[in-house]
Amino acid sequence: MPNTIYVLQDRCTGCSSCARVCPVPCIDMVPRPAEDKAKGVKWPKLAVIDVDKCIFCGACVEACDNLFEKTKGKNPDIFHAIVMEKEQVISTTAVDTALYHGVWCYAEQRHGKLMPTIYELLNIGRKLSGDLNEELAAVLIGHQVEGFSQDLIEHGADKVYVFDHPIFEQFLDEVYTQAMVDLIKQEKPNKLLMSASTLGRSFASRVAVTAHTGITADATELAIDPKTGMLHATRPSFGGNLMATILCEKHRPEMVTVRPMAFPRAERQPGRQGKILTVKADPSQWKVRAKFAQFIPEQSEIQDISQAEIIVSGGRGLGKPEGFRLIEEFAKTLSAAVGASRAVVDAGWIPYRHQVGLTGRTVRPKLYIACGISGQIQHLAGMSSSDVIVAMNTDPEAPMMKLANFAVEGDLYELIPAVIKELKHLKGEN
Ligand SMILES: Cc1cc2nc3c(=O)[nH]c(=O)nc-3n(C[C@H](O)[C@H](O)[C@H](O)COP(=O)(O)OP(=O)(O)OC[C@H]3O[C@@H](n4cnc5c(N)ncnc54)[C@H](O)[C@@H]3O)c2cc1C
């Protein structure tokens, strides 16, 4: 039976409580038909649900039922007006979860270079494995990569599984997936964390499908339920309007991709001891249809904000799209990346890849300079862990000015040129 949802017209008061909680949104309040008025129904409006858009989350049912509970003593004939029937999905592949142990972190490398996101995974992985009292392992796949193993151990891994073979020299989803899934079947890890990088997102989803398990993408918070030992993976949903905590009850490993910079990096403990386990790959058994052709590096001068040590960000205080030329010049003087608030991204002044915040990128630079950005909570969610924050704003009461280590009150069109001039002078450029 497919999912169904409908409104019991005679119980609906048109109060809009359901529409207010709908995250899609797919509920409209419409005038009641004339025959209802003729029957003496006193409520002028009625809720109508667009079933094609509805995601059957049940929020509207709960809102209406709560009102029923509050008012049933006085009027039992109203509220309790939304009926939802959900299809029962019965999984035939549920696993014996007791057989799965250990927290794994995938150590992403690109062209023989270890990506620093692994240190963030090891940091949160250490916390999760501690809460579970299970081992923390790193999985390294590549060619001539074994040398990274000790570094991973010194950043918290108890053991490192290493696939080192020429077939892994270039990243190919199919090849890497075969290796990872073979290892999962053999070792049965409980949790598997990967970075939500471009490569990690592509790889992780393929691993999850092949290993018949569930995955939460782009998580920003992770915790272990002390009663069940299950992973609670939380991520922004519906454009950041909701924070959704997602569980994977019946399948293992519980997989998650973790948003870069959502967690601090693990500290290095020089000399820490752990096991290095070399895993033999047998590519002759794998079905691989894709072939690596060529790697063409990006020819862009634009710095990626998620890895930048200094970020100069512009907001609506720039007043016009051309204002970003000044931000770019400022950033160039500091060898910084250019960030932005959502207001200016939505206005089309700068592409989305520059957006900092809840629905943009999370950043942790050494220096974050916010120019004409008020500092609404959704922006702060993406940058408040920066080491040093400088704010330039005409409004001394703006939240960003309160948060900043150095708050400079004034017009950015006067302040920035003066700072650029001074920086150039210090560099001997003028
Ligand atoms: C679900 C959801 C998700 C969101 N996600 C994000 C997100 O990821 N990132 C994000 O940034 N926002 C996000 N937002 C939007 C956020 O709430 C704010 O609307 C947005 O951050 C405001 O951008 P702003 O600071 O550039 O603009 P404003 O709030 O308009 O601030 C402009 C600032 O510029 C100052 N100013 C004006 N003129 C000058 C001048 N000449 N010199 C110096 N200062 C000047 C003003 O005093 C003001 O403080 C989200 C909102 C929602 C509802």
The ligand as an ORCA input file, in Angstrom:
! r2SCAN-3c Opt
* xyz 0 1
  C      17.680     28.099      7.005
  C      18.622     29.222      6.808
  C      19.936     28.939      6.467
  C      20.857     30.001      6.298
  N      22.149     29.702      5.979
  C      23.039     30.709      5.899
  C      24.438     30.460      5.627
  O      24.850     29.320      5.402
  N      25.269     31.518      5.582
  C      24.854     32.808      5.776
  O      25.688     33.728      5.708
  N      23.556     33.073      6.018
  C      22.660     32.071      6.067
  N      21.344     32.358      6.274
  C      20.918     33.773      6.202
  C      21.191     34.553      7.498
  O      20.112     34.379      8.367
  C      21.357     36.063      7.183
  O      20.209     36.506      6.471
  C      22.575     36.391      6.346
  O      23.718     35.787      6.903
  C      22.745     37.914      6.317
  O      23.785     38.253      5.472
  P      24.608     39.609      5.697
  O      25.200     39.607      7.059
  O      25.508     39.739      4.527
  O      23.480     40.723      5.542
  P      22.813     41.670      6.619
  O      22.254     40.881      7.748
  O      21.904     42.536      5.865
  O      24.022     42.516      7.203
  C      24.701     43.508      6.512
  C      25.650     44.181      7.487
  O      26.425     45.122      6.798
  C      26.597     46.295      7.603
  N      26.890     47.382      6.707
  C      26.072     48.056      5.865
  N      26.741     48.958      5.141
  C      28.042     48.876      5.534
  C      29.239     49.549      5.147
  N      29.240     50.467      4.181
  N      30.397     49.222      5.774
  C      30.438     48.256      6.736
  N      29.315     47.598      7.138
  C      28.140     47.893      6.538
  C      25.282     46.412      8.336
  O      25.445     47.180      9.525
  C      24.925     44.940      8.605
  O      25.439     44.541      9.863
  C      20.429     31.333      6.444
  C      19.104     31.604      6.792
  C      18.216     30.555      6.970
  C      16.796     30.860      7.352
*
